[in-house]
Structures are given as structure tokens and as C-alpha cells.
Amino acid sequence: MVIEYRCVAAHDWGMKHILLTLALMALPGLAAANCFADYKAKQDRPLRLHYGVMQVGACNAQAAGAEVRSRLAAHGWTLLTIVSVFDEGGLAARRDDAGQYFLRF
């Protein structure tokens, strides 16, 4: 009986350990889902400029810049600069300024 109890207890601890490990592994992905970049972009002929906000997978300006550049290029825009990278707490303050380019791409 004691052996059976220990097996069950060990099994319960193992499952809890596995679930905790999986949850901790998911945290970086969850944090990345809440990263945003505001940027300035242009199109040529005729010259058009816009300021926008985009959700990005990386919370640093260099990695976000590569992602923003690629996504904008697919729509005919050229990235001029990444203004900043921020979490969802900064969205409301930028919504009006970004207008139609708020989370568009």
C-alpha cells in the first residue's frame, strides 16, 4: 500500500511539474503578444507619410524594426524609423495619432 501511495504521489508531482514547466515556457510568448511599436513610414511617387502602431513579436527596437519593415514592405511602404517599443499600456495614448494606421498591419 505504501509503495502504491508513493507512486501516485510521485506521479502527481511529475504532472504538476510538467504543467508548471509548460506554463513557464509559454510566458515569453505571452509577453511578446503584448508588445507594440510605433513607427513612421513613407511611400514614394507621390510622397505619402504616415505614423502607425503595430503589434510586434519582439520587445526591442532592433528586432521590432525588422518585423515592421518587412510587414510594411509587403504593402508598399518603407519604414523610416521606429519611434518606440511599448506594452499595451501605451496603446490608448497613441490611438488618435495613428488614426487609420493604428494596428492596421
BAMIVO-941131 format. One record per atom (N, C-alpha, C): residue number from 0; x, z, y; residue in three letters; atom name. Coordinates in steps of 0.1 Angstrom, whole numbers, plus 5000, padded with zeros to 4 digits. Example, Ala and Ser with C-alpha at 12.3 -4.5 7.8 and 13.67 -1.06 7.14 Angstrom:
DOGU     k     px     pz     py     r    a
DOGU     0   5132   5078   4943   ALA    N
DOGU     0   5123   5078   4955   ALA   CA
DOGU     0   5132   5078   4967   ALA    C
DOGU     1   5128   5071   4978   SER    N
DOGU     1   5137   5071   4989   SER   CA
DOGU     1   5129   5079   5000   SER    C
//
This chain:
DOGU     k     px     pz     py     r    a
DOGU     0   5008   5000   4988   MET    N
DOGU     0   5000   5000   5000   MET   CA
DOGU     0   5009   5000   5013   MET    C
DOGU     1   5019   5008   5013   VAL    N
DOGU     1   5028   5008   5024   VAL   CA
DOGU     1   5035   4995   5027   VAL    C
DOGU     2   5039   4988   5016   ILE    N
DOGU     2   5045   4975   5017   ILE   CA
DOGU     2   5035   4965   5023   ILE    C
DOGU     3   5023   4966   5019   GLU    N
DOGU     3   5013   4957   5024   GLU   CA
DOGU     3   5011   4960   5039   GLU    C
DOGU     4   5010   4972   5043   TYR    N
DOGU     4   5008   4975   5057   TYR   CA
DOGU     4   5020   4970   5066   TYR    C
DOGU     5   5032   4972   5061   ARG    N
DOGU     5   5044   4967   5068   ARG   CA
DOGU     5   5044   4952   5069   ARG    C
DOGU     6   5039   4945   5059   CYS    N
DOGU     6   5039   4931   5060   CYS   CA
DOGU     6   5029   4927   5071   CYS    C
DOGU     7   5017   4933   5071   VAL    N
DOGU     7   5007   4930   5081   VAL   CA
DOGU     7   5012   4933   5095   VAL    C
DOGU     8   5018   4945   5096   ALA    N
DOGU     8   5024   4949   5109   ALA   CA
DOGU     8   5034   4939   5114   ALA    C
DOGU     9   5043   4935   5105   ALA    N
DOGU     9   5054   4926   5108   ALA   CA
DOGU     9   5047   4912   5112   ALA    C
DOGU    10   5037   4908   5105   HIS    N
DOGU    10   5031   4895   5107   HIS   CA
DOGU    10   5024   4896   5121   HIS    C
DOGU    11   5017   4907   5124   ASP    N
DOGU    11   5010   4908   5137   ASP   CA
DOGU    11   5021   4908   5149   ASP    C
DOGU    12   5032   4915   5147   TRP    N
DOGU    12   5042   4915   5157   TRP   CA
DOGU    12   5048   4900   5159   TRP    C
DOGU    13   5050   4894   5148   GLY    N
DOGU    13   5055   4880   5148   GLY   CA
DOGU    13   5046   4871   5156   GLY    C
DOGU    14   5033   4872   5153   MET    N
DOGU    14   5023   4863   5160   MET   CA
DOGU    14   5023   4866   5175   MET    C
DOGU    15   5023   4879   5178   LYS    N
DOGU    15   5023   4883   5192   LYS   CA
DOGU    15   5036   4878   5199   LYS    C
DOGU    16   5047   4879   5192   HIS    N
DOGU    16   5060   4874   5198   HIS   CA
DOGU    16   5059   4859   5200   HIS    C
DOGU    17   5054   4852   5191   ILE    N
DOGU    17   5053   4837   5192   ILE   CA
DOGU    17   5044   4834   5204   ILE    C
DOGU    18   5032   4840   5205   LEU    N
DOGU    18   5023   4837   5216   LEU   CA
DOGU    18   5029   4841   5229   LEU    C
DOGU    19   5036   4852   5230   LEU    N
DOGU    19   5043   4856   5242   LEU   CA
DOGU    19   5054   4846   5246   LEU    C
DOGU    20   5061   4841   5236   THR    N
DOGU    20   5072   4831   5239   THR   CA
DOGU    20   5066   4819   5244   THR    C
DOGU    21   5055   4814   5238   LEU    N
DOGU    21   5048   4802   5242   LEU   CA
DOGU    21   5043   4803   5257   LEU    C
DOGU    22   5037   4815   5260   ALA    N
DOGU    22   5032   4817   5273   ALA   CA
DOGU    22   5043   4817   5283   ALA    C
DOGU    23   5055   4823   5280   LEU    N
DOGU    23   5066   4823   5290   LEU   CA
DOGU    23   5072   4809   5291   LEU    C
DOGU    24   5072   4801   5281   MET    N
DOGU    24   5077   4788   5282   MET   CA
DOGU    24   5068   4779   5291   MET    C
DOGU    25   5055   4782   5291   ALA    N
DOGU    25   5046   4774   5299   ALA   CA
DOGU    25   5047   4778   5314   ALA    C
DOGU    26   5053   4789   5318   LEU    N
DOGU    26   5053   4793   5332   LEU   CA
DOGU    26   5060   4783   5341   LEU    C
DOGU    27   5072   4778   5337   PRO    N
DOGU    27   5078   4768   5346   PRO   CA
DOGU    27   5069   4756   5349   PRO    C
DOGU    28   5062   4752   5339   GLY    N
DOGU    28   5052   4741   5341   GLY   CA
DOGU    28   5041   4744   5350   GLY    C
DOGU    29   5036   4756   5349   LEU    N
DOGU    29   5026   4761   5358   LEU   CA
DOGU    29   5031   4762   5372   LEU    C
DOGU    30   5043   4767   5374   ALA    N
DOGU    30   5048   4768   5388   ALA   CA
DOGU    30   5050   4754   5394   ALA    C
DOGU    31   5055   4745   5386   ALA    N
DOGU    31   5057   4731   5391   ALA   CA
DOGU    31   5044   4725   5395   ALA    C
DOGU    32   5033   4728   5388   ALA    N
DOGU    32   5020   4722   5391   ALA   CA
DOGU    32   5015   4727   5405   ALA    C
DOGU    33   5021   4737   5410   ASN    N
DOGU    33   5017   4742   5423   ASN   CA
DOGU    33   5027   4740   5434   ASN    C
DOGU    34   5035   4729   5433   CYS    N
DOGU    34   5045   4725   5443   CYS   CA
DOGU    34   5040   4713   5450   CYS    C
DOGU    35   5043   4713   5463   PHE    N
DOGU    35   5038   4702   5472   PHE   CA
DOGU    35   5049   4698   5481   PHE    C
DOGU    36   5049   4686   5485   ALA    N
DOGU    36   5059   4681   5495   ALA   CA
DOGU    36   5052   4674   5507   ALA    C
DOGU    37   5056   4677   5519   ASP    N
DOGU    37   5050   4669   5530   ASP   CA
DOGU    37   5062   4659   5534   ASP    C
DOGU    38   5058   4647   5538   TYR    N
DOGU    38   5068   4637   5540   TYR   CA
DOGU    38   5064   4627   5551   TYR    C
DOGU    39   5073   4619   5555   LYS    N
DOGU    39   5070   4608   5564   LYS   CA
DOGU    39   5074   4595   5557   LYS    C
DOGU    40   5066   4585   5559   ALA    N
DOGU    40   5068   4572   5552   ALA   CA
DOGU    40   5065   4560   5561   ALA    C
DOGU    41   5069   4548   5558   LYS    N
DOGU    41   5067   4537   5566   LYS   CA
DOGU    41   5064   4524   5557   LYS    C
DOGU    42   5058   4514   5563   GLN    N
DOGU    42   5057   4501   5558   GLN   CA
DOGU    42   5061   4492   5569   GLN    C
DOGU    43   5068   4480   5565   ASP    N
DOGU    43   5072   4470   5575   ASP   CA
DOGU    43   5063   4459   5575   ASP    C
DOGU    44   5063   4451   5586   ARG    N
DOGU    44   5056   4439   5588   ARG   CA
DOGU    44   5041   4440   5585   ARG    C
DOGU    45   5033   4445   5593   PRO    N
DOGU    45   5036   4452   5606   PRO   CA
DOGU    45   5041   4466   5603   PRO    C
DOGU    46   5048   4472   5612   LEU    N
DOGU    46   5052   4486   5611   LEU   CA
DOGU    46   5041   4495   5610   LEU    C
DOGU    47   5040   4503   5600   ARG    N
DOGU    47   5030   4514   5599   ARG   CA
DOGU    47   5037   4526   5594   ARG    C
DOGU    48   5033   4537   5600   LEU    N
DOGU    48   5039   4550   5597   LEU   CA
DOGU    48   5028   4560   5592   LEU    C
DOGU    49   5032   4569   5583   HIS    N
DOGU    49   5022   4579   5580   HIS   CA
DOGU    49   5029   4592   5576   HIS    C
DOGU    50   5022   4603   5578   TYR    N
DOGU    50   5026   4616   5573   TYR   CA
DOGU    50   5017   4620   5562   TYR    C
DOGU    51   5022   4625   5551   GLY    N
DOGU    51   5014   4628   5540   GLY   CA
DOGU    51   5018   4641   5532   GLY    C
DOGU    52   5010   4645   5523   VAL    N
DOGU    52   5012   4656   5515   VAL   CA
DOGU    52   5010   4652   5500   VAL    C
DOGU    53   5019   4655   5492   MET    N
DOGU    53   5018   4650   5478   MET   CA
DOGU    53   5021   4662   5468   MET    C
DOGU    54   5014   4663   5457   GLN    N
DOGU    54   5018   4673   5447   GLN   CA
DOGU    54   5029   4668   5439   GLN    C
DOGU    55   5039   4676   5437   VAL    N
DOGU    55   5052   4672   5430   VAL   CA
DOGU    55   5055   4681   5419   VAL    C
DOGU    56   5063   4677   5410   GLY    N
DOGU    56   5067   4684   5398   GLY   CA
DOGU    56   5079   4693   5400   GLY    C
DOGU    57   5086   4692   5411   ALA    N
DOGU    57   5098   4699   5413   ALA   CA
DOGU    57   5097   4707   5427   ALA    C
DOGU    58   5101   4719   5427   CYS    N
DOGU    58   5100   4727   5439   CYS   CA
DOGU    58   5113   4727   5447   CYS    C
DOGU    59   5120   4716   5447   ASN    N
DOGU    59   5132   4715   5456   ASN   CA
DOGU    59   5131   4701   5463   ASN    C
DOGU    60   5137   4700   5475   ALA    N
DOGU    60   5135   4688   5483   ALA   CA
DOGU    60   5142   4676   5476   ALA    C
DOGU    61   5153   4677   5470   GLN    N
DOGU    61   5160   4666   5464   GLN   CA
DOGU    61   5152   4660   5453   GLN    C
DOGU    62   5148   4668   5443   ALA    N
DOGU    62   5140   4663   5432   ALA   CA
DOGU    62   5126   4658   5437   ALA    C
DOGU    63   5120   4665   5446   ALA    N
DOGU    63   5107   4661   5451   ALA   CA
DOGU    63   5109   4647   5458   ALA    C
DOGU    64   5120   4645   5466   GLY    N
DOGU    64   5122   4633   5473   GLY   CA
DOGU    64   5123   4621   5463   GLY    C
DOGU    65   5129   4623   5452   ALA    N
DOGU    65   5130   4612   5442   ALA   CA
DOGU    65   5116   4608   5437   ALA    C
DOGU    66   5108   4618   5434   GLU    N
DOGU    66   5094   4616   5429   GLU   CA
DOGU    66   5086   4610   5440   GLU    C
DOGU    67   5086   4615   5452   VAL    N
DOGU    67   5078   4610   5463   VAL   CA
DOGU    67   5082   4595   5466   VAL    C
DOGU    68   5095   4592   5466   ARG    N
DOGU    68   5100   4579   5469   ARG   CA
DOGU    68   5094   4569   5458   ARG    C
DOGU    69   5095   4573   5446   SER    N
DOGU    69   5090   4564   5435   SER   CA
DOGU    69   5075   4562   5436   SER    C
DOGU    70   5067   4572   5438   ARG    N
DOGU    70   5053   4571   5439   ARG   CA
DOGU    70   5049   4563   5451   ARG    C
DOGU    71   5055   4565   5462   LEU    N
DOGU    71   5052   4557   5474   LEU   CA
DOGU    71   5055   4542   5473   LEU    C
DOGU    72   5067   4540   5467   ALA    N
DOGU    72   5072   4526   5465   ALA   CA
DOGU    72   5062   4518   5456   ALA    C
DOGU    73   5055   4524   5447   ALA    N
DOGU    73   5045   4518   5439   ALA   CA
DOGU    73   5033   4513   5447   ALA    C
DOGU    74   5032   4518   5459   HIS    N
DOGU    74   5021   4515   5468   HIS   CA
DOGU    74   5026   4508   5480   HIS    C
DOGU    75   5038   4503   5480   GLY    N
DOGU    75   5044   4495   5491   GLY   CA
DOGU    75   5049   4503   5503   GLY    C
DOGU    76   5051   4516   5501   TRP    N
DOGU    76   5056   4525   5512   TRP   CA
DOGU    76   5071   4528   5510   TRP    C
DOGU    77   5078   4531   5520   THR    N
DOGU    77   5092   4536   5520   THR   CA
DOGU    77   5092   4550   5525   THR    C
DOGU    78   5098   4559   5517   LEU    N
DOGU    78   5100   4573   5521   LEU   CA
DOGU    78   5110   4573   5533   LEU    C
DOGU    79   5107   4580   5544   LEU    N
DOGU    79   5116   4582   5554   LEU   CA
DOGU    79   5123   4596   5553   LEU    C
DOGU    80   5115   4606   5550   THR    N
DOGU    80   5121   4619   5549   THR   CA
DOGU    80   5111   4629   5542   THR    C
DOGU    81   5116   4638   5535   ILE    N
DOGU    81   5108   4650   5530   ILE   CA
DOGU    81   5109   4660   5541   ILE    C
DOGU    82   5098   4664   5546   VAL    N
DOGU    82   5097   4674   5557   VAL   CA
DOGU    82   5100   4688   5551   VAL    C
DOGU    83   5092   4691   5540   SER    N
DOGU    83   5094   4704   5534   SER   CA
DOGU    83   5088   4704   5520   SER    C
DOGU    84   5091   4714   5512   VAL    N
DOGU    84   5085   4716   5499   VAL   CA
DOGU    84   5079   4730   5499   VAL    C
DOGU    85   5067   4731   5494   PHE    N
DOGU    85   5060   4744   5496   PHE   CA
DOGU    85   5050   4746   5485   PHE    C
DOGU    86   5044   4758   5484   ASP    N
DOGU    86   5034   4761   5474   ASP   CA
DOGU    86   5020   4759   5479   ASP    C
DOGU    87   5010   4761   5472   GLU    N
DOGU    87   4996   4758   5476   GLU   CA
DOGU    87   4992   4766   5488   GLU    C
DOGU    88   4999   4777   5491   GLY    N
DOGU    88   4996   4785   5503   GLY   CA
DOGU    88   4997   4777   5516   GLY    C
DOGU    89   5005   4766   5516   GLY    N
DOGU    89   5008   4758   5528   GLY   CA
DOGU    89   4999   4746   5529   GLY    C
DOGU    90   4990   4744   5519   LEU    N
DOGU    90   4981   4732   5519   LEU   CA
DOGU    90   4971   4731   5531   LEU    C
DOGU    91   4964   4742   5534   ALA    N
DOGU    91   4954   4742   5544   ALA   CA
DOGU    91   4959   4739   5558   ALA    C
DOGU    92   4971   4744   5561   ALA    N
DOGU    92   4977   4741   5574   ALA   CA
DOGU    92   4981   4727   5576   ALA    C
DOGU    93   4983   4719   5565   ARG    N
DOGU    93   4987   4705   5566   ARG   CA
DOGU    93   4976   4695   5564   ARG    C
DOGU    94   4965   4700   5559   ARG    N
DOGU    94   4954   4690   5556   ARG   CA
DOGU    94   4950   4681   5567   ARG    C
DOGU    95   4947   4687   5579   ASP    N
DOGU    95   4943   4678   5590   ASP   CA
DOGU    95   4953   4668   5595   ASP    C
DOGU    96   4966   4673   5595   ASP    N
DOGU    96   4977   4664   5600   ASP   CA
DOGU    96   4979   4652   5590   ASP    C
DOGU    97   4977   4655   5577   ALA    N
DOGU    97   4979   4644   5567   ALA   CA
DOGU    97   4967   4634   5567   ALA    C
DOGU    98   4956   4639   5571   GLY    N
DOGU    98   4944   4630   5571   GLY   CA
DOGU    98   4941   4623   5557   GLY    C
DOGU    99   4941   4610   5558   GLN    N
DOGU    99   4938   4602   5546   GLN   CA
DOGU    99   4949   4602   5536   GLN    C
DOGU   100   4961   4607   5540   TYR    N
DOGU   100   4972   4608   5531   TYR   CA
DOGU   100   4975   4622   5525   TYR    C
DOGU   101   4965   4630   5526   PHE    N
DOGU   101   4965   4643   5520   PHE   CA
DOGU   101   4962   4642   5505   PHE    C
DOGU   102   4972   4644   5497   LEU    N
DOGU   102   4971   4644   5482   LEU   CA
DOGU   102   4966   4630   5478   LEU    C
DOGU   103   4969   4619   5485   ARG    N
DOGU   103   4964   4606   5482   ARG   CA
DOGU   103   4972   4600   5470   ARG    C
DOGU   104   4985   4602   5470   PHE    N
DOGU   104   4994   4596   5460   PHE   CA
DOGU   104   4998   4606   5449   PHE    C
//
